[in-house]
Amino acid sequence: MDRVSFILSNSYGRVLDAGFNACSLHERVVEKFGRRNVFGIDIVIEKRYKGNYVKASAESMPFKDSVFDCIIAGELIEHLKKPKDFIKEANRVLKDSGSLIITTPNRKSLINRLFHSYEAPLHFSLFSREELFELLEKNGFKIVKFACFPYTEESSSGSRHKSFFFLRKVLHRFLPQSLQENMCLVAVKQ
């Protein structure tokens, strides 16, 4: 399994893809659920996206309460200046027992400790596993699944260390979860 498979296998119903415009994941979500059931929010939207797409911040979503079954935030939360606002908004727009799927770099991964790969100008909010769990649990979510995956070309288009992708895959198998790279979780609204 990889990051995309993790997201797709845990998504369901009426889906909001927050920060959808950055990589190829969104098209895979649309393939699985159909354009009618997939919505997108991003601060930058290409003209080709119409209908279910809104140009806005995930920290202040222009949606009614309790309208989505699932929210996907793939490689989004680290780009937010106020991640707590996003978590509160996700809680508000999710239906009861709705799921929030987050993927984000592990601040304490071995790769980041060695190369400071995630300490990039557009990464405002980096988390360790414990910090991310605490943020979610204090804001009305229960974590029901957690996994880590190595980064790939698809999941890290802006990476400064693309030559390390093969090495990352190999290292990933031997590292304890606390030192692995890409944290992926499913949290359910309580």
N, C-alpha and C positions, 0 to 999 in steps of 0.2 A: 504494500500500500504506500501511497505517497500523499502529499498535501492535498492535491486536487481530488483524489479518490476519497480521502477522509471527508472533505467538505461535501462532495456530492452524495456520499452514502449517509450523511447525517442531516441533509436538507430535506425539506418536505413542504407541501401546501403552498400557500401564498408567500413568496420569498422576496425579501428586500436585500439587494446586493449593495452594501454601503462601500463607497469608494471603488465602484465597479470599473472605472475607465482606465485603470493602470495596466492591466495584463489580460491574457487570453482566458482566464477563468470564467469571465462573464458569459462568453459564448457557449461554454460547456454547460453552464447553469441553464441558459435559455434552451439549449438542445434537450436537456432532461425534462424541464418543466413547461416549456412553451412560453412564447412572448406574453400571453395573456396573464400568466401567473407570476411573472418575474418583473420586479420594479427595481429601479436603480437610482441612487443618489450619489452625487459627486460635486466637487467644487469646480470641476472642468468637465464639460460635456461636448462631445463632437456633434455637429449638426445632424448626422445620420441617426442619432438617437432621438426618437419622438415618442409621444404617448405616455408610457409608464415611467418616464425619466424626469428627474428633478435636479436642477442645478442649485445646490444648497450644501451647507455644512452638516456633517453627521453629528455635530455637537448641538445642533438646533434644527431638528427635523420638522418639515412642514406637513406632517401627517396627523390624522386623527388618532386618538387613543385606541389601542387594542385592535389593530388592523392586519398585522402580519403573524403568520405561523412561525416564521423562521427569518433570522437576519444573518447574513454572511458578511463578515468583516475580515476579508483576506488581505493581510499586510496593510492594514489601515491604522490601527490604534497607535502605532509608533509615530505616525505623522500628525497626530492631534496634539494641540497645545493644552487642551482640557479633556483628557480621556474620561474623567469622571462624568463630565456632562454627556458624553456619548453613551456611556453605560446607563445613565439615568434616562436618556431619551430612548435607548433600545428597550428598556424596561417598560416605558410608557407606551410605545407603539406596538409591542408584542402582545399577542393574546395570552390569556392565562395558560401557563405551562408551555409557552412558546420557547423556542430555542435560539440562542445566540451562539454562532460559531465564529471563533476568533483564531486567526493565525498571526503570529508575530515573532520577531527575533527574540531569542533568549539572551538577555543582557549578560548572563553569567556563562555563556557557552565558551568552550575552549577556543574556538575560532575567534570570537570577539576578544577574549582575553589576550590572545597572541597578536592579532592584527588590527583590533579596534574597527572591524569591518562595519559594524552597525552604527558607529558614532559618526553619522553623516549629517550634513547641514539640514536635511529635511526630516530627520528623526528627532522629534522633540520629547518623546515619551517612551523610553526603553524600560522593559520589565524583566524581572526574574520570575520564575514559576510562582514563588511565594507571594511576591508583590501583586501579580496579576490575579491570583486566587483571592487575595484579600480585597482587592478593588471590587471584584465581582460579588463576593459574598457580603460585603458591607452595603451593597446596592441592590439587593433583592434577587440574587441568582445563586443557584446551586450547581457546582461543576459535576457533570455526570460522565464525561469522557475526557481523557487527556493523553496525548501522544506527541512525540517529537519526530521530525523528519529532517534529513539534510536538505539544504537549499539546492535548487536547480536553476537553470537558465530562466525557466518560466516564472519562478517565484522571486527572482531577484535581478530584474532587468538592469537596475542601476548599480550593481555590485562592482566594486573596484578590484575584486579578486576572482574573476571568472575562471582563471586557470586552475583554481583549487577545487572545482566542482567534483572531479573524479576523486581527489584525495578526501574530500568531505564525505562522500558516500562510503569509502573504506573506513575512515575514522569513526563514522557514526555507529558502525556495528560494534565497536569495542568500548565506546565511551559510556559512562553512566548517564542516565537521563538528565541529571542536573548539569551536564556539560554539553549536551546535544544542542543543535542549532534552532530549528524552526518549531516553536511551540504551537500546537493545535489543540483546541479544546471546544467542548460543547457545554454550554451552561444553560440551565432551564430556569425560566422566570418562576419565582416562588409566590 
